[in-house]
């Protein structure tokens, strides 16, 4: 049988098979420490759960408008004003089924066959795959400590081609956890605008920062497309809710796309998300951010003892990107052996990096400090045998 050839450009997400293997070991009675997937061990905040339950009890289960509940669009716009000083018209906010829904809309609107897209390498793999499914060619730009593990303005200018239509950033990034500051973001936005291109910024981990204040490109320009999610900072992974902030001129075609692609985001989840912006919920989320910062510091300290701590500590998200080249040039095999021998599940770098992924791994500090310290002890035993 034959399929759309674009599907062949979508690589498997290998961490999912590793997660399945880890869960199988757990079911067989092994004590597995999960550091592989981007989902902290916090439950959805209780005010959000209560609001969702109230919405279900009230029968609020019908379709919402394609762009989302007006009240939620207003709350999201208010969030940008309160926390980032950005004056955002609620009509520029489109609520989507997860950030994936926002990426789908953006990719279909902004690129097509023959267009080229710039993004950092390493990067979240689905970003590449969405663009490939739209028919675009993705130019991955290798990054490292010299650029702060980010695609900066100099790299954008150097790699921009005549057919380039879009530059995509992620700040904080997955898998490295590094951020661009306001001056760096503005420089990238100006560089892209000078070339007549579009800028798409993945801010899915916005709010989860530890060394510098959270920021949004929306406070610097109204021309950028911004993807965000209720999954990470707001702790609503399974509710499948995100949003796309777009320039005013793009709202109408994006709304048409939403009407045809997914009709609307889940209505009960939208009502639940309204509670995420209350002071009560904000205080809880900030306490969780502080706890993640403590986890980051504890894991960095343990890895430093093993000589594995990154030279530039992550400023946000909840990941560490580690160079394991002293021990292996096959990150998939390295992670598989670590799981089988020490019951520690981490992610192979080949999921994220086109170049260098075979000797990098990603560790998520998504469990408590005691478990992180135990994971470091198990990793130390494992490395001693390599």
Secondary structure, 3 states (H helix, E strand, C coil): CCCCHHHHHCCCCHHHHHHHHHHHHHHCCCCCEECCCCCCCCCCCHHHHHHHHHHHHCCCCCCCCCCCCHHHHHHHHHHHHHHHCCCCCHHHEEEECHHHHHHHHHHHHHCCCCCEEEEEECCCHHHHHHHHHCCCEEEEEECCHHHCCCCCHHHHHHHCCCCEEEEEEECCCCCCCCCCCHHHHHHHHHHHHHCCCEEEEECCCCCCECCCCCCCHHHCCCCCEEEEECCCCCCCHHHCCEEEECCHHHHHHHHHHHHHHCCCCCHHHHHHHHHHHCHHHHHHHHHHHHHHHHHHHHHHHHHHHCCCCCCCCCCECCEEEEECCCCCCCHHHHHHHHHHHHCEECEEHHHCCCCCHHHEEEEECCCCHHHHHHHHHHHHHHHHCC
